[in-house]
């Protein structure tokens, strides 16, 4: 994984050190530098309401996790026909994939209501922020594609 240091575009003070380069965060894209006090838009934080709901909403059942469960099962199955240390290797790593996948799957299912409520609050806050025409203009200037429903009607 490649890490990067994020700096204020005005004074170049570090506001986030060693963060994953392609990490996607959702929330308010406008930050205020603690060093110089000026506001700026960061592309590393995406306003949830400008994306399709299906891209940001939590899923009750995450089908990608099923891949790990099936993959772990296949490794364990293959290990049953292997010899000595290969079988041990297959059972250990297959078990990690299988039981890890099952744990993540069940945990996601059981915490869905809490996660959905948090997402709903975040999405509502995002809709409120996008009512500010100056904020929407700043997002556009930073390169975000803002849906037409949030654009200032006088400019259209």
Secondary structure, 3 states (H helix, E strand, C coil): CCEEEEECCCCCCEEEEEEECCCCEECCCEEECCCCCCEEECCCEECHHHCCHHHHCCCCCCHHHHHHHHHHHHHHHHHHCCCHHHHHHHHHHHHHHHHHHHHHHHHHHHCHHHHHHHHHHHHHHHHHHCCCHHHHHHHHHCCCCCCHHHCCHHHC
